[in-house]
Each structure stands twice: as structure tokens, then as C-alpha cells.
């Protein structure tokens, strides 16, 4: 949710800058276009399902999106490798920096999205 808000702010800033450009204010040549921003957002969305991100942020609110994605991928890899469920839950809790009791919840949250996040 925070990522979408930041993206919306960035797009708003880009639109404001493009309006300045029409008034004769020069922008740097390498300014991203609106389509660049949209493709970046689409790429992020395809890598990390937003419903998964919001569910994980409820459990681990202080973790960066990249760390969430990296840790989720690691949990998925361990699940694919058929790691013992109890060990998988402990590893997930350790990866996300939460108490062991949260491990099964994290695994249950991530597992349905493993195909999407790789």
C-alpha cells in the first residue's frame, strides 16, 4: 500500500514537471516519462503481489519491500526443496526477524504466492 502511495506521488510529480516543461522550463533530458513509471510499477507489481506484501507488512511492518521479497523467495525455495514444515516455520521466523510462533503464519501467507514470486 505504501508503495502505491509513493508511486502515485511520483507520478503526480512527473505530471507537474511535464506541465512546467510546457511553460518553457527545461527539464533534464533523461527525465522518465509517464510510460517509464507505469512500466516500472507493472514490473514491481508482477514481482511481488500486493496482497502478499500487505499481509506480510501486517506481520513485519518495519521491513523494506526488497527484504520482504528476498525473504519470501527464500521461504519458497525452502518449501520447494521439501524442507520439514517445523524447520521451515522456524527459518521463516528467523528470516523475517519475528518470534517462532509467527513462522507458520508467514509460511501460510507466502506459500500460495510462490509461483508468482519465483
C-alpha positions as CSV (number, residue, x, y, z in Angstrom):
1,X,0.0,0.0,0.0
2,X,2.8,2.4,0.8
3,X,4.5,1.6,-2.5
4,X,1.3,2.5,-4.4
5,X,1.1,5.8,-2.5
6,X,4.8,6.6,-3.3
7,X,4.2,5.7,-6.9
8,X,1.2,8.0,-7.0
9,X,3.2,10.8,-5.6
10,X,6.0,10.2,-8.1
11,X,3.5,10.2,-11.0
12,X,2.0,13.4,-9.7
13,X,5.4,15.0,-9.5
14,X,6.2,13.8,-13.0
15,X,2.9,15.3,-14.3
16,X,3.7,18.6,-12.6
17,X,7.2,18.7,-14.1
18,X,5.8,17.9,-17.5
19,X,3.4,20.9,-17.1
20,X,6.5,23.1,-16.2
21,X,8.1,21.9,-19.4
22,X,5.2,23.2,-21.5
23,X,5.7,26.6,-19.8
24,X,9.3,26.9,-21.1
25,X,11.1,25.4,-18.1
26,X,13.7,23.0,-19.3
27,X,13.8,19.5,-17.7
28,X,16.8,17.3,-17.7
29,X,17.0,15.2,-20.9
30,X,16.9,11.9,-19.1
31,X,13.6,12.6,-17.2
32,X,11.5,9.5,-17.0
33,X,8.3,9.5,-19.0
34,X,4.9,8.6,-17.6
35,X,5.1,5.3,-19.5
36,X,8.5,4.6,-17.9
37,X,6.9,5.0,-14.5
38,X,4.0,2.8,-15.4
39,X,6.2,0.0,-16.7
40,X,8.3,0.2,-13.5
41,X,5.1,-0.1,-11.4
42,X,3.9,-3.0,-13.6
43,X,7.3,-4.8,-13.1
44,X,7.2,-4.3,-9.3
45,X,3.6,-5.5,-9.2
46,X,4.4,-8.6,-11.2
47,X,7.3,-9.5,-8.9
48,X,5.6,-9.0,-5.6
49,X,1.8,-9.5,-5.3
50,X,0.3,-6.6,-3.4
51,X,-2.0,-8.7,-1.3
52,X,1.1,-10.7,-0.1
53,X,3.0,-7.5,0.6
54,X,0.2,-6.0,2.7
55,X,-0.3,-9.3,4.6
56,X,3.5,-9.5,5.4
57,X,3.6,-5.8,6.4
58,X,1.0,-6.6,9.0
59,X,3.3,-9.2,10.5
60,X,6.6,-7.3,9.8
61,X,5.9,-3.6,9.4
62,X,9.4,-2.4,9.5
63,X,10.9,-4.5,6.7
64,X,11.7,-3.0,3.3
65,X,9.8,-4.3,0.2
66,X,13.1,-5.7,-1.2
67,X,13.8,-7.6,2.0
68,X,10.3,-8.9,2.1
69,X,10.6,-10.1,-1.5
70,X,14.0,-11.7,-0.9
71,X,12.9,-13.4,2.3
72,X,9.7,-14.6,0.6
73,X,11.7,-16.1,-2.3
74,X,14.0,-17.9,0.2
75,X,11.0,-19.3,2.0
76,X,9.5,-20.5,-1.3
77,X,12.8,-22.1,-2.3
78,X,13.0,-24.0,1.0
79,X,9.4,-25.1,0.5
80,X,10.2,-26.4,-3.0
81,X,13.2,-28.2,-1.5
82,X,10.7,-30.1,0.7
83,X,12.1,-28.8,4.0
84,X,10.5,-30.1,7.1
85,X,7.4,-27.9,8.0
86,X,8.6,-27.1,11.5
87,X,12.0,-26.2,10.3
88,X,10.6,-24.1,7.5
89,X,8.4,-22.2,10.0
90,X,11.5,-21.6,12.3
91,X,13.6,-20.5,9.3
92,X,10.8,-18.1,8.1
93,X,10.5,-16.6,11.6
94,X,14.3,-16.1,11.7
95,X,14.4,-14.6,8.2
96,X,11.7,-12.1,9.0
97,X,13.0,-11.3,12.5
98,X,9.9,-12.3,14.4
99,X,9.2,-14.8,17.1
100,X,8.9,-18.5,16.2
101,X,5.2,-18.5,16.8
102,X,4.8,-16.3,13.8
103,X,6.7,-18.6,11.5
104,X,3.8,-20.9,10.5
105,X,1.7,-17.8,9.7
106,X,4.4,-16.4,7.5
107,X,4.8,-19.7,5.6
108,X,1.0,-20.0,5.2
109,X,0.9,-16.4,3.9
110,X,3.8,-16.8,1.4
111,X,3.2,-20.4,0.1
112,X,0.2,-19.6,-2.2
113,X,2.2,-16.9,-3.9
114,X,5.4,-18.9,-4.6
115,X,4.6,-19.3,-8.3
116,X,4.2,-15.5,-8.7
117,X,7.4,-14.5,-6.8
118,X,9.7,-17.3,-8.1
